[in-house]
Amino acid sequence: MLLAGCAFPGPQSGGSGSVILGDQQGRPLDETLSGFLSGSSAHEILNLSSSPWGANVELQAEPSYRAASGRTCRHLSALSLNTGKQQALVACETPTGWVSRRRVTALLNGTENAR
């Protein structure tokens, strides 16, 4: 299987100028998570009693990087402290806040269990 790219030029009328393939923008993150992603250092951990990935989750953010889309993004790891299940995610900053998606490569390279 070959994956080719993660973004393409979007409409020229407003917006960020690019669109993440799949579900257009990903899952919007609230102000607490957006603040954490904007201000935390690499490998910092945030414990969440409630999150988009379930209850009692430990979220770890990797260093930020500039994606091909031009956005600032970070790889994340969401560990459920209830079940031990770990999810590999990516979050990118948009004009309206941060959004997250599962990392496709995590399924391909075996670092995330298939559901």
mmCIF file of the C-alpha atoms, coordinates in Angstrom:
data_MODEL
# 
_entry.id   MODEL 
# 
loop_
_atom_site.group_PDB 
_atom_site.id 
_atom_site.type_symbol 
_atom_site.label_atom_id 
_atom_site.label_alt_id 
_atom_site.label_comp_id 
_atom_site.label_asym_id 
_atom_site.label_entity_id 
_atom_site.label_seq_id 
_atom_site.pdbx_PDB_ins_code 
_atom_site.Cartn_x 
_atom_site.Cartn_y 
_atom_site.Cartn_z 
_atom_site.occupancy 
_atom_site.B_iso_or_equiv 
_atom_site.pdbx_formal_charge 
_atom_site.auth_seq_id 
_atom_site.auth_comp_id 
_atom_site.auth_asym_id 
_atom_site.auth_atom_id 
_atom_site.pdbx_PDB_model_num 
ATOM 1   C CA . MET A 1 1   ? 0.000   0.000  0.000  1.00 0.00 ? 1   MET A CA 1 
ATOM 2   C CA . LEU A 1 2   ? 1.310   3.452  -0.883 1.00 0.00 ? 2   LEU A CA 1 
ATOM 3   C CA . LEU A 1 3   ? 0.289   6.649  0.882  1.00 0.00 ? 3   LEU A CA 1 
ATOM 4   C CA . ALA A 1 4   ? 0.964   9.842  -1.025 1.00 0.00 ? 4   ALA A CA 1 
ATOM 5   C CA . GLY A 1 5   ? 0.869   13.082 0.923  1.00 0.00 ? 5   GLY A CA 1 
ATOM 6   C CA . CYS A 1 6   ? -1.206  14.493 3.708  1.00 0.00 ? 6   CYS A CA 1 
ATOM 7   C CA . ALA A 1 7   ? -2.451  17.816 2.360  1.00 0.00 ? 7   ALA A CA 1 
ATOM 8   C CA . PHE A 1 8   ? -3.429  19.583 -0.820 1.00 0.00 ? 8   PHE A CA 1 
ATOM 9   C CA . PRO A 1 9   ? -4.245  23.186 -1.719 1.00 0.00 ? 9   PRO A CA 1 
ATOM 10  C CA . GLY A 1 10  ? -7.641  24.221 -0.476 1.00 0.00 ? 10  GLY A CA 1 
ATOM 11  C CA . PRO A 1 11  ? -10.042 26.902 -1.598 1.00 0.00 ? 11  PRO A CA 1 
ATOM 12  C CA . GLN A 1 12  ? -8.444  30.323 -1.970 1.00 0.00 ? 12  GLN A CA 1 
ATOM 13  C CA . SER A 1 13  ? -11.288 32.116 -0.203 1.00 0.00 ? 13  SER A CA 1 
ATOM 14  C CA . GLY A 1 14  ? -10.196 32.348 3.439  1.00 0.00 ? 14  GLY A CA 1 
ATOM 15  C CA . GLY A 1 15  ? -9.297  29.388 5.610  1.00 0.00 ? 15  GLY A CA 1 
ATOM 16  C CA . SER A 1 16  ? -5.801  28.074 6.076  1.00 0.00 ? 16  SER A CA 1 
ATOM 17  C CA . GLY A 1 17  ? -5.133  27.413 2.385  1.00 0.00 ? 17  GLY A CA 1 
ATOM 18  C CA . SER A 1 18  ? -4.848  23.659 2.931  1.00 0.00 ? 18  SER A CA 1 
ATOM 19  C CA . VAL A 1 19  ? -7.036  20.779 3.942  1.00 0.00 ? 19  VAL A CA 1 
ATOM 20  C CA . ILE A 1 20  ? -6.115  17.594 5.779  1.00 0.00 ? 20  ILE A CA 1 
ATOM 21  C CA . LEU A 1 21  ? -7.239  14.620 3.717  1.00 0.00 ? 21  LEU A CA 1 
ATOM 22  C CA . GLY A 1 22  ? -10.020 12.482 5.120  1.00 0.00 ? 22  GLY A CA 1 
ATOM 23  C CA . ASP A 1 23  ? -12.323 14.303 7.455  1.00 0.00 ? 23  ASP A CA 1 
ATOM 24  C CA . GLN A 1 24  ? -11.540 17.875 6.487  1.00 0.00 ? 24  GLN A CA 1 
ATOM 25  C CA . GLN A 1 25  ? -10.211 19.365 9.701  1.00 0.00 ? 25  GLN A CA 1 
ATOM 26  C CA . GLY A 1 26  ? -10.029 16.579 12.282 1.00 0.00 ? 26  GLY A CA 1 
ATOM 27  C CA . ARG A 1 27  ? -11.469 16.716 15.791 1.00 0.00 ? 27  ARG A CA 1 
ATOM 28  C CA . PRO A 1 28  ? -11.507 20.249 17.262 1.00 0.00 ? 28  PRO A CA 1 
ATOM 29  C CA . LEU A 1 29  ? -9.808  20.452 20.654 1.00 0.00 ? 29  LEU A CA 1 
ATOM 30  C CA . ASP A 1 30  ? -11.048 22.618 23.519 1.00 0.00 ? 30  ASP A CA 1 
ATOM 31  C CA . GLU A 1 31  ? -9.220  25.606 24.988 1.00 0.00 ? 31  GLU A CA 1 
ATOM 32  C CA . THR A 1 32  ? -7.468  23.531 27.669 1.00 0.00 ? 32  THR A CA 1 
ATOM 33  C CA . LEU A 1 33  ? -5.982  21.116 25.140 1.00 0.00 ? 33  LEU A CA 1 
ATOM 34  C CA . SER A 1 34  ? -5.202  23.887 22.651 1.00 0.00 ? 34  SER A CA 1 
ATOM 35  C CA . GLY A 1 35  ? -3.407  25.828 25.398 1.00 0.00 ? 35  GLY A CA 1 
ATOM 36  C CA . PHE A 1 36  ? -1.411  22.747 26.383 1.00 0.00 ? 36  PHE A CA 1 
ATOM 37  C CA . LEU A 1 37  ? -0.345  22.127 22.776 1.00 0.00 ? 37  LEU A CA 1 
ATOM 38  C CA . SER A 1 38  ? 0.589   25.768 22.229 1.00 0.00 ? 38  SER A CA 1 
ATOM 39  C CA . GLY A 1 39  ? 2.591   26.176 25.422 1.00 0.00 ? 39  GLY A CA 1 
ATOM 40  C CA . SER A 1 40  ? 3.958   22.825 26.562 1.00 0.00 ? 40  SER A CA 1 
ATOM 41  C CA . SER A 1 41  ? 7.507   21.632 26.107 1.00 0.00 ? 41  SER A CA 1 
ATOM 42  C CA . ALA A 1 42  ? 8.468   18.429 24.309 1.00 0.00 ? 42  ALA A CA 1 
ATOM 43  C CA . HIS A 1 43  ? 7.432   15.243 26.132 1.00 0.00 ? 43  HIS A CA 1 
ATOM 44  C CA . GLU A 1 44  ? 5.341   17.141 28.675 1.00 0.00 ? 44  GLU A CA 1 
ATOM 45  C CA . ILE A 1 45  ? 2.391   15.156 30.061 1.00 0.00 ? 45  ILE A CA 1 
ATOM 46  C CA . LEU A 1 46  ? -1.152  16.324 30.773 1.00 0.00 ? 46  LEU A CA 1 
ATOM 47  C CA . ASN A 1 47  ? -3.487  14.116 32.842 1.00 0.00 ? 47  ASN A CA 1 
ATOM 48  C CA . LEU A 1 48  ? -7.145  14.443 31.861 1.00 0.00 ? 48  LEU A CA 1 
ATOM 49  C CA . SER A 1 49  ? -10.128 13.085 33.777 1.00 0.00 ? 49  SER A CA 1 
ATOM 50  C CA . SER A 1 50  ? -12.216 13.588 30.621 1.00 0.00 ? 50  SER A CA 1 
ATOM 51  C CA . SER A 1 51  ? -10.926 13.912 27.060 1.00 0.00 ? 51  SER A CA 1 
ATOM 52  C CA . PRO A 1 52  ? -11.899 13.322 23.419 1.00 0.00 ? 52  PRO A CA 1 
ATOM 53  C CA . TRP A 1 53  ? -10.121 9.950  23.784 1.00 0.00 ? 53  TRP A CA 1 
ATOM 54  C CA . GLY A 1 54  ? -12.000 8.800  26.872 1.00 0.00 ? 54  GLY A CA 1 
ATOM 55  C CA . ALA A 1 55  ? -11.862 9.195  30.633 1.00 0.00 ? 55  ALA A CA 1 
ATOM 56  C CA . ASN A 1 56  ? -8.679  9.141  32.726 1.00 0.00 ? 56  ASN A CA 1 
ATOM 57  C CA . VAL A 1 57  ? -6.177  9.747  29.909 1.00 0.00 ? 57  VAL A CA 1 
ATOM 58  C CA . GLU A 1 58  ? -2.518  10.700 30.014 1.00 0.00 ? 58  GLU A CA 1 
ATOM 59  C CA . LEU A 1 59  ? -1.613  12.851 27.000 1.00 0.00 ? 59  LEU A CA 1 
ATOM 60  C CA . GLN A 1 60  ? 2.025   13.300 26.000 1.00 0.00 ? 60  GLN A CA 1 
ATOM 61  C CA . ALA A 1 61  ? 3.050   15.833 23.339 1.00 0.00 ? 61  ALA A CA 1 
ATOM 62  C CA . GLU A 1 62  ? 6.155   15.474 21.190 1.00 0.00 ? 62  GLU A CA 1 
ATOM 63  C CA . PRO A 1 63  ? 8.104   18.470 19.828 1.00 0.00 ? 63  PRO A CA 1 
ATOM 64  C CA . SER A 1 64  ? 6.259   20.717 17.384 1.00 0.00 ? 64  SER A CA 1 
ATOM 65  C CA . TYR A 1 65  ? 7.139   20.670 13.682 1.00 0.00 ? 65  TYR A CA 1 
ATOM 66  C CA . ARG A 1 66  ? 6.066   22.425 10.494 1.00 0.00 ? 66  ARG A CA 1 
ATOM 67  C CA . ALA A 1 67  ? 3.922   20.096 8.353  1.00 0.00 ? 67  ALA A CA 1 
ATOM 68  C CA . ALA A 1 68  ? 3.814   20.091 4.555  1.00 0.00 ? 68  ALA A CA 1 
ATOM 69  C CA . SER A 1 69  ? 0.517   21.972 4.855  1.00 0.00 ? 69  SER A CA 1 
ATOM 70  C CA . GLY A 1 70  ? 2.406   24.843 6.507  1.00 0.00 ? 70  GLY A CA 1 
ATOM 71  C CA . ARG A 1 71  ? 0.717   24.237 9.858  1.00 0.00 ? 71  ARG A CA 1 
ATOM 72  C CA . THR A 1 72  ? 2.420   23.761 13.205 1.00 0.00 ? 72  THR A CA 1 
ATOM 73  C CA . CYS A 1 73  ? 1.736   20.179 14.296 1.00 0.00 ? 73  CYS A CA 1 
ATOM 74  C CA . ARG A 1 74  ? 2.657   17.826 17.143 1.00 0.00 ? 74  ARG A CA 1 
ATOM 75  C CA . HIS A 1 75  ? 2.578   14.064 17.497 1.00 0.00 ? 75  HIS A CA 1 
ATOM 76  C CA . LEU A 1 76  ? 0.664   12.976 20.591 1.00 0.00 ? 76  LEU A CA 1 
ATOM 77  C CA . SER A 1 77  ? 0.288   9.819  22.589 1.00 0.00 ? 77  SER A CA 1 
ATOM 78  C CA . ALA A 1 78  ? -2.980  9.291  24.480 1.00 0.00 ? 78  ALA A CA 1 
ATOM 79  C CA . LEU A 1 79  ? -2.773  6.519  27.079 1.00 0.00 ? 79  LEU A CA 1 
ATOM 80  C CA . SER A 1 80  ? -5.957  5.326  28.762 1.00 0.00 ? 80  SER A CA 1 
ATOM 81  C CA . LEU A 1 81  ? -5.063  4.794  32.403 1.00 0.00 ? 81  LEU A CA 1 
ATOM 82  C CA . ASN A 1 82  ? -8.208  2.633  32.736 1.00 0.00 ? 82  ASN A CA 1 
ATOM 83  C CA . THR A 1 83  ? -7.486  0.146  29.941 1.00 0.00 ? 83  THR A CA 1 
ATOM 84  C CA . GLY A 1 84  ? -3.814  0.639  29.080 1.00 0.00 ? 84  GLY A CA 1 
ATOM 85  C CA . LYS A 1 85  ? -4.741  1.257  25.440 1.00 0.00 ? 85  LYS A CA 1 
ATOM 86  C CA . GLN A 1 86  ? -2.527  3.790  23.702 1.00 0.00 ? 86  GLN A CA 1 
ATOM 87  C CA . GLN A 1 87  ? -3.506  5.897  20.683 1.00 0.00 ? 87  GLN A CA 1 
ATOM 88  C CA . ALA A 1 88  ? -1.043  7.629  18.360 1.00 0.00 ? 88  ALA A CA 1 
ATOM 89  C CA . LEU A 1 89  ? -2.390  11.018 17.292 1.00 0.00 ? 89  LEU A CA 1 
ATOM 90  C CA . VAL A 1 90  ? -1.340  14.123 15.465 1.00 0.00 ? 90  VAL A CA 1 
ATOM 91  C CA . ALA A 1 91  ? -2.645  17.595 16.290 1.00 0.00 ? 91  ALA A CA 1 
ATOM 92  C CA . CYS A 1 92  ? -2.270  20.640 14.063 1.00 0.00 ? 92  CYS A CA 1 
ATOM 93  C CA . GLU A 1 93  ? -2.927  24.296 14.726 1.00 0.00 ? 93  GLU A CA 1 
ATOM 94  C CA . THR A 1 94  ? -5.565  25.993 12.603 1.00 0.00 ? 94  THR A CA 1 
ATOM 95  C CA . PRO A 1 95  ? -6.821  29.589 12.599 1.00 0.00 ? 95  PRO A CA 1 
ATOM 96  C CA . THR A 1 96  ? -9.677  28.493 14.898 1.00 0.00 ? 96  THR A CA 1 
ATOM 97  C CA . GLY A 1 97  ? -7.620  26.343 17.301 1.00 0.00 ? 97  GLY A CA 1 
ATOM 98  C CA . TRP A 1 98  ? -5.970  22.934 17.391 1.00 0.00 ? 98  TRP A CA 1 
ATOM 99  C CA . VAL A 1 99  ? -7.485  19.815 15.797 1.00 0.00 ? 99  VAL A CA 1 
ATOM 100 C CA . SER A 1 100 ? -6.456  16.169 16.212 1.00 0.00 ? 100 SER A CA 1 
ATOM 101 C CA . ARG A 1 101 ? -6.557  13.008 14.126 1.00 0.00 ? 101 ARG A CA 1 
ATOM 102 C CA . ARG A 1 102 ? -5.285  9.451  14.482 1.00 0.00 ? 102 ARG A CA 1 
ATOM 103 C CA . ARG A 1 103 ? -1.918  8.939  12.835 1.00 0.00 ? 103 ARG A CA 1 
ATOM 104 C CA . VAL A 1 104 ? -2.375  6.662  9.840  1.00 0.00 ? 104 VAL A CA 1 
ATOM 105 C CA . THR A 1 105 ? 1.261   5.585  10.048 1.00 0.00 ? 105 THR A CA 1 
ATOM 106 C CA . ALA A 1 106 ? 0.710   4.231  13.570 1.00 0.00 ? 106 ALA A CA 1 
ATOM 107 C CA . LEU A 1 107 ? -1.527  1.498  12.177 1.00 0.00 ? 107 LEU A CA 1 
ATOM 108 C CA . LEU A 1 108 ? 0.856   0.789  9.314  1.00 0.00 ? 108 LEU A CA 1 
ATOM 109 C CA . ASN A 1 109 ? 3.986   0.412  11.446 1.00 0.00 ? 109 ASN A CA 1 
ATOM 110 C CA . GLY A 1 110 ? 2.303   -1.452 14.295 1.00 0.00 ? 110 GLY A CA 1 
ATOM 111 C CA . THR A 1 111 ? 2.646   1.154  17.049 1.00 0.00 ? 111 THR A CA 1 
ATOM 112 C CA . GLU A 1 112 ? -1.116  1.252  17.552 1.00 0.00 ? 112 GLU A CA 1 
ATOM 113 C CA . ASN A 1 113 ? -3.451  -1.703 17.897 1.00 0.00 ? 113 ASN A CA 1 
ATOM 114 C CA . ALA A 1 114 ? -6.253  -1.903 15.357 1.00 0.00 ? 114 ALA A CA 1 
ATOM 115 C CA . ARG A 1 115 ? -9.731  -1.584 16.791 1.00 0.00 ? 115 ARG A CA 1 
# 
